[in-house]
């Protein structure tokens, strides 16, 4: 299977590329991309404009991961606009290009997020649960709707709703490792909010599972079957680095420091990977302790 990846230089994309045979990776600067990923074939694209159909020559599967990071400072109007536009317009232009091909790829696997569900307390959420009403839910809904338009061109579409990703070289642990190592780890708010997490190896595994199995279509939750509360996550991370974590950061402090982004940190999503389990995916790291130890001591 010849695969094309957008967003290949990111944390998730680089791990996915490493698991593919001779992937084709696209970016605004093909020469720079080739230098960063010398083992892959690099092709140039402009996600905000016309996309040359030649970049899809010989492609069987497209993995679409490109998009503005939700991290990196407070959410002002400009930041939120970049988050929405990079996903919706980028996906729209990609799908338009795919629809014009005489021989389109068999499958489009598009990134999404469990933010689709909004904050739902301890409600158990599956792929069949309704979406939320906050900003990230609106982003994910629009994002998935644009991807689904590729079905009209005969392309199977899968939207991978990703949770908190744990890995040795990026994701949430890149920001949390140092505070916990120096004994400054802390639970957030009351600590009762659920965190739906996944190890990077399993996330890549679900992307590949989605691409290779014709019976997988529509949304699929890319999370461990064992979500934990923030309190439980804090204790597990502290144990993994052999340090205490006795501190806590009140919700008011988080809202003052992070603004609207605090709603992401404090939101509760108890998501279950029902479709992954039903279609035969077997998790390598189903338990938080094992996943953290593997991520911190690769």
GUMI-832475 format. One record per atom (N, C-alpha, C): residue in three letters; x, y, z. Coordinates in steps of 0.2 Angstrom, whole numbers, plus 5000, padded with zeros to 4 digits. Example, Ala and Ser with C-alpha at 12.3 -4.5 7.8 and 13.67 -1.06 7.14 Angstrom:
<atoms>
ALA506649725039/ALA506249785039/ALA506649845039/SER506449895035/SER506849955036/SER506450005039/
</atoms>
This chain:
<atoms>
UNK500449945000/UNK500050005000/UNK500450065000/UNK500450104995/UNK500850174995/UNK500450224998/UNK500750255003/UNK500350305007/UNK500650375006/UNK500150425007/UNK500350495007/UNK500150525014/UNK500650565017/UNK500450595023/UNK500550675023/UNK500050705026/UNK500150775027/UNK500250785034/UNK500650835036/UNK500850845043/UNK501350795045/UNK501750775041/UNK502250715043/UNK502850735047/UNK502950795048/UNK503550815052/UNK503350825059/UNK502650825061/UNK502450835068/UNK502550775072/UNK502350775078/UNK502450725083/UNK502150655081/UNK501450665079/UNK501150605077/UNK501350575070/UNK501450625065/UNK501550615058/UNK502250575058/UNK502750595062/UNK503450565061/UNK503450495063/UNK503050485069/UNK502950415071/UNK502550365066/UNK502050395063/UNK501650365058/UNK502150345052/UNK502550395049/UNK502950385044/UNK503450335045/UNK503650325051/UNK504150275052/UNK503950205052/UNK503250195052/UNK502950135052/UNK502750115045/UNK502750165040/UNK502550145033/UNK503150135029/UNK502950095023/UNK503550075019/UNK503550125013/UNK504050165012/UNK504150215007/UNK503550265007/UNK503450295012/UNK502850345012/UNK503050405008/UNK502550435005/UNK502550505001/UNK502350555006/UNK502750605007/UNK502550655012/UNK502550725009/UNK502050765010/UNK501950825007/UNK502050885012/UNK502250945009/UNK502351005013/UNK502451065008/UNK502451125011/UNK502451185008/UNK503151185004/UNK503651155008/UNK504351165005/UNK504651095005/UNK504651064999/UNK504750994998/UNK505550974999/UNK505951024997/UNK506651014999/UNK506851015006/UNK506551055010/UNK506651055017/UNK506350995020/UNK505750975018/UNK505450915020/UNK505950855019/UNK506250845013/UNK506650795011/UNK507250795016/UNK507550845018/UNK508150855022/UNK507950825029/UNK507350845031/UNK507150815038/UNK506950745038/UNK506650725032/UNK506450655032/UNK506750615026/UNK507350605026/UNK507750585020/UNK507550515018/UNK507150475022/UNK506950405020/UNK506350405016/UNK505950465016/UNK505350465012/UNK505350505006/UNK504950495002/UNK504850534996/UNK504450604997/UNK504750654996/UNK504450724997/UNK504150754991/UNK503450774992/UNK503150814986/UNK502850874989/UNK502850924985/UNK502650994987/UNK501851004986/UNK501551034991/UNK500851054991/UNK500751124994/UNK500151154992/UNK499951214995/UNK499251194998/UNK499151185004/UNK498551165007/UNK497951225007/UNK498151285006/UNK497751335006/UNK497551354999/UNK497851324994/UNK497651344987/UNK497551284982/UNK497651284976/UNK497651234971/UNK498151184973/UNK497951114973/UNK498351064974/UNK498551024968/UNK499151014966/UNK499350984960/UNK499150904960/UNK498650884956/UNK498450814956/UNK499050764955/UNK499650784953/UNK500150744952/UNK500450714958/UNK500350754964/UNK500650724970/UNK500250664972/UNK499750644970/UNK499350584972/UNK499450524967/UNK499950534962/UNK500150474958/UNK500350414962/UNK500050364960/UNK500150294964/UNK499950294971/UNK499550334973/UNK499450334981/UNK498750294982/UNK498850244987/UNK498250204989/UNK497850234995/UNK498250264999/UNK497950295006/UNK498250355007/UNK497850405010/UNK498050475012/UNK497950475019/UNK498450495023/UNK498350515030/UNK498450585031/UNK497850615033/UNK497850695033/UNK497950715041/UNK498550735043/UNK498650755049/UNK498750835050/UNK498850865045/UNK499050935045/UNK498550985049/UNK498751035053/UNK498351075056/UNK498651115061/UNK498451175062/UNK498751225067/UNK498651185074/UNK499151195078/UNK499151165085/UNK498751205089/UNK498351165094/UNK497951195098/UNK498351225104/UNK498951205105/UNK499351225111/UNK499751285108/UNK500151315113/UNK500551375111/UNK500251445113/UNK500051445119/UNK499851515121/UNK499051515122/UNK498851575124/UNK498151585125/UNK497751585118/UNK497151575119/UNK496651575113/UNK496351645112/UNK496651685107/UNK496351745105/UNK495951725099/UNK495651775096/UNK495251775090/UNK495651745085/UNK496251775084/UNK496651755078/UNK496851685079/UNK497051655085/UNK497251595086/UNK496751545084/UNK496151555087/UNK495551515085/UNK495351515078/UNK495451565075/UNK495351565067/UNK495851525064/UNK496451525066/UNK496951485063/UNK496851405064/UNK496651395070/UNK496451325072/UNK495851295067/UNK495351335067/UNK494751315063/UNK494951315055/UNK495251365053/UNK495351375045/UNK495851315043/UNK496351305047/UNK496951255045/UNK496651185044/UNK496151175048/UNK495851105047/UNK495251105042/UNK494851155042/UNK494251155038/UNK494451165031/UNK494751225030/UNK494951245023/UNK495551195020/UNK495951175024/UNK496451125022/UNK496151055020/UNK495751035024/UNK495350975022/UNK494950975016/UNK494551035015/UNK494151045010/UNK494551045003/UNK495151085003/UNK495551084997/UNK495851014995/UNK496050975000/UNK496250914999/UNK495750864996/UNK495150874999/UNK494550824996/UNK494350844989/UNK494350914988/UNK494250934981/UNK494750904976/UNK495350904978/UNK495950884974/UNK495850804973/UNK495650774978/UNK495550694977/UNK494950684973/UNK494450724973/UNK493850714969/UNK493950724962/UNK494450754960/UNK494550764953/UNK495050714950/UNK495250664954/UNK495750614951/UNK495350564947/UNK495650534942/UNK495350484938/UNK495350414942/UNK495950414946/UNK496050354950/UNK496150374958/UNK495650394961/UNK495750424968/UNK496050364973/UNK496350384978/UNK496550334983/UNK495950294986/UNK496050234989/UNK495550194991/UNK495250224998/UNK495650255002/UNK495450275008/UNK495850345010/UNK495450385014/UNK495650445017/UNK495550435024/UNK496150435028/UNK496150435035/UNK496350505038/UNK495850535041/UNK495950605043/UNK495950615051/UNK496450645053/UNK496450665060/UNK495850695063/UNK495650685069/UNK495150725072/UNK495350715080/UNK494850735084/UNK495050735091/UNK494450715096/UNK494550695102/UNK493950675106/UNK493650745108/UNK493950795107/UNK493650865108/UNK492950865105/UNK492850825100/UNK492150825097/UNK491650815102/UNK491750785107/UNK491150765112/UNK491050825117/UNK491550875117/UNK491450925122/UNK491550895129/UNK491450935135/UNK491550905141/UNK490950875144/UNK490950815146/UNK490350775147/UNK490350735154/UNK490750755159/UNK490750725165/UNK491050655165/UNK490650615169/UNK490850545169/UNK490350495164/UNK490050535159/UNK489650495154/UNK490150455150/UNK489950395148/UNK490350355144/UNK490150365137/UNK490650385133/UNK490650405126/UNK490950355121/UNK490550345116/UNK490750305110/UNK490650345104/UNK490850315098/UNK490850345092/UNK490150365090/UNK489650335094/UNK488950345092/UNK488650405097/UNK489050425101/UNK488750485106/UNK488750545102/UNK488250595104/UNK488250655101/UNK488850705102/UNK488950755098/UNK489450795098/UNK489350855103/UNK489850885105/UNK489750945110/UNK489551005107/UNK489651065111/UNK489451125109/UNK489951175109/UNK490551165112/UNK491051215113/UNK491451225107/UNK491951265107/UNK492351285101/UNK492751215098/UNK493051175102/UNK493451125099/UNK492951075096/UNK492351065099/UNK491851015096/UNK491651045090/UNK491551115089/UNK491351145083/UNK491851125077/UNK492551135079/UNK493051125075/UNK493051055072/UNK493051005077/UNK493050935075/UNK492450915071/UNK491850945072/UNK491250925068/UNK491350955061/UNK491551015060/UNK491651045054/UNK492251005050/UNK492750985053/UNK493350955051/UNK493150885048/UNK492750845052/UNK492450785050/UNK492050785044/UNK491550835044/UNK491150845038/UNK491450855032/UNK492050895032/UNK492350915026/UNK492750845023/UNK493050805028/UNK493350745026/UNK492850695023/UNK492250695026/UNK491650645024/UNK491450665016/UNK491550725014/UNK491350735007/UNK491750695002/UNK492350665004/UNK492750624999/UNK492350554998/UNK491850545002/UNK491450485000/UNK491150484994/UNK490950544992/UNK490550554985/UNK491050534979/UNK491650534980/UNK492150514975/UNK492350444976/UNK491950404980/UNK492050334981/UNK492650314985/UNK492850364989/UNK493450354994/UNK493150335001/UNK493450285004/UNK493250265011/UNK493550315015/UNK493150345020/UNK493450395024/UNK493350375032/UNK493950385035/UNK493950375042/UNK494150435046/UNK493850455051/UNK494050515055/UNK494250485062/UNK494950495064/UNK495250465070/UNK495150515075/UNK494750505080/UNK494650545086/UNK495150535091/UNK495650575091/UNK496250555096/UNK496150585102/UNK496450555108/UNK496450575114/UNK497150605116/UNK497250615123/UNK497950635125/UNK498450585123/UNK498950605119/UNK499450565116/UNK500050565121/UNK500250495123/UNK500850495127/UNK501450465123/UNK501950495123/UNK502550465119/UNK503250495121/UNK503750475119/UNK504450495122/UNK504650555120/UNK504450585114/UNK504750635111/UNK504250695109/UNK503650695112/UNK503250745111/UNK502550735114/UNK502050775112/UNK501450765116/UNK501450795123/UNK500950775127/UNK500850805133/UNK501450795138/UNK501750735137/UNK502350725142/UNK502950775141/UNK502950805135/UNK503550845133/UNK503450915138/UNK502850925140/UNK502750985144/UNK502650965151/UNK502550905153/UNK502350885160/UNK502950845163/UNK503450815159/UNK503950775162/UNK504450815167/UNK504650875165/UNK505150915169/UNK504750935176/UNK504150965176/UNK503850975183/UNK503850915187/UNK503650855184/UNK503550795189/UNK504250775191/UNK504750775187/UNK505450755189/UNK505650795194/UNK505550855195/UNK505750895201/UNK505250895207/UNK504850855206/UNK504350855212/UNK503850905212/UNK503650935206/UNK503150985206/UNK502550965202/UNK502450905201/UNK501850875198/UNK501250895202/UNK500750915198/UNK500150935202/UNK499450905198/UNK498950895202/UNK498350885199/UNK498050945197/UNK497550945192/UNK497251005189/UNK496551015191/UNK496351065194/UNK495651075196/UNK495551025202/UNK494950995202/UNK494750945207/UNK495050885205/UNK495250875199/UNK495550805198/UNK495150755196/UNK494450765196/UNK493950715194/UNK493750715187/UNK494050765183/UNK493950755176/UNK494250705172/UNK493950665168/UNK494150605164/UNK494650635159/UNK495250595158/UNK495650605153/UNK495650535148/UNK495550545142/UNK495550485137/UNK496250495134/UNK496650445135/UNK497350445133/UNK497450385128/UNK498050395125/UNK498350335121/UNK499050345120/UNK499450285120/UNK500150285119/UNK500250295111/UNK500750325109/UNK500850345102/UNK500950285098/UNK501150225101/UNK501250165097/UNK500550135095/UNK500050145100/UNK499350125098/UNK499050175094/UNK499150235094/UNK498850285090/UNK499050275083/UNK499650265082/UNK499950245075/UNK499650175073/UNK499550135077/UNK499250065076/UNK498550075074/UNK498150115077/UNK497450135075/UNK497450165068/UNK497850215066/UNK497850245060/UNK497950185054/UNK498450145056/UNK498550085051/UNK498050045050/UNK497750025056/UNK497149975056/UNK496550005052/UNK496450075053/UNK495950105049/UNK496050105042/UNK496650115040/UNK496850115033/UNK496750045029/UNK496949995033/UNK497049925030/UNK496349885031/UNK495849905035/UNK495249865035/UNK494649905032/UNK494449875027/UNK493849905023/UNK493249905027/UNK493149875033/UNK492549875037/UNK492649935042/UNK493149975042/UNK493150035046/UNK493050095042/UNK492550135044/UNK492350195041/UNK492050235046/UNK492050305044/UNK491750355049/UNK492250365055/UNK491950395060/UNK492350405066/UNK492650345069/UNK493250345072/UNK493450295076/UNK493850325082/UNK493750305088/UNK494050335094/UNK494750305095/UNK495250345095/UNK495950325096/UNK496150345103/UNK495850295108/UNK496050305115/UNK496050235118/UNK496450235124/UNK496450175127/UNK495750155130/UNK495650085131/UNK494950065133/UNK494950085141/UNK495450115144/UNK495450125151/UNK495550195152/UNK495050245151/UNK495150315153/UNK495250325160/UNK495650375162/UNK495750385169/UNK495550455171/UNK495450475178/UNK495350545180/UNK496050575180/UNK496050645180/UNK496650685181/UNK497050665187/UNK496650645193/UNK496950625199/UNK497350565198/UNK497050515195/UNK497350455193/UNK497950455189/UNK497850505184/UNK498450515179/UNK499050545183/UNK498850595187/UNK499450625191/UNK499750575195/UNK499450535199/UNK499750485203/UNK500150435199/UNK499850415193/UNK500250365189/UNK500850395186/UNK500850455184/UNK501450495181/UNK501950505187/UNK501750515193/UNK502250525198/UNK502550465200/UNK502150405200/UNK502450345201/UNK502950325196/UNK502850335190/UNK503250325184/UNK503950355184/UNK503950415187/UNK504550455188/UNK504850445195/UNK504550415200/UNK504750405206/UNK504850465210/UNK504350505210/UNK504250575213/UNK503550585216/UNK503550625221/UNK502850635224/UNK502550685220/UNK501850685220/UNK501450745217/UNK500950765221/UNK501050805226/UNK500650825231/UNK500350895230/UNK500450925224/UNK500250995223/UNK499550985219/UNK499251045219/UNK498651055215/UNK498551125212/UNK498351135206/UNK498251195203/UNK497451215203/UNK497251255207/UNK496451275207/UNK496251295200/UNK495651275198/UNK495351295192/UNK495351375191/UNK495251415196/UNK495351485195/UNK495951505192/UNK496551475195/UNK497151495193/UNK497251475185/UNK497051415184/UNK497151395177/UNK496751435172/UNK496151455174/UNK495751505169/UNK496151575169/UNK496451595174/UNK496751655174/UNK497351655170/UNK497751595170/UNK498351595166/UNK498251575159/UNK497751535158/UNK497651505151/UNK497051525147/UNK496651565150/UNK496051595147/UNK495551535145/UNK495351545139/UNK494851495136/UNK495151425136/UNK495851415135/UNK496151355134/UNK496051315140/UNK495951345146/UNK495851305152/UNK495251255152/UNK494751275147/UNK494251225147/UNK494451155144/UNK494951155140/UNK495251095137/UNK495551055143/UNK495951095147/UNK496351055152/UNK495851025157/UNK495251065159/UNK494851045164/UNK494251005161/UNK494151005155/UNK493550965152/UNK493650895154/UNK493050855154/UNK493050785156/UNK492750745150/UNK493150695147/UNK492950655142/UNK493050585143/UNK492550545145/UNK492650475146/UNK492550435140/UNK493050425136/UNK492850405129/UNK493150325129/UNK492750285125/UNK492850215125/UNK493050195117/UNK493550155115/UNK493650145108/UNK493250085106/UNK492550095106/UNK492150035104/UNK492250015097/UNK492350055092/UNK492450035085/UNK493049995084/UNK493650025088/UNK494249985087/UNK494249915090/UNK493949905096/UNK493849845099/UNK493449795094/UNK492849825092/UNK492449785088/UNK492749765081/UNK493149795078/UNK493449785072/UNK494149745073/UNK494349725079/UNK494849685080/UNK495549715082/UNK495549785083/UNK496249815085/UNK496349785092/UNK497049765093/UNK497249745100/UNK497749795103/UNK497649825108/UNK498049875111/UNK498649845114/UNK499249885113/UNK499849865115/UNK499949895123/UNK499649945124/UNK499649985130/UNK498950005133/UNK498649955135/UNK497949975138/UNK497950005145/UNK498449995149/UNK498450025155/UNK498950085156/UNK498750135160/UNK499050195160/UNK499750195163/UNK499850145168/UNK500550135171/UNK501050115166/UNK500850065162/UNK501250035157/UNK501450085152/UNK500950115150/UNK501050165144/UNK501450225146/UNK501450245152/UNK501850295155/UNK502550275155/UNK502650215158/UNK503350185159/UNK503650175152/UNK503250155147/UNK503550145140/UNK503750215137/UNK503350265138/UNK503450325135/UNK504050365138/UNK504150355145/UNK504650395148/UNK505350355148/UNK505250285147/UNK505950245147/UNK505950205141/UNK505950235135/UNK505850195128/UNK506450155127/
</atoms>
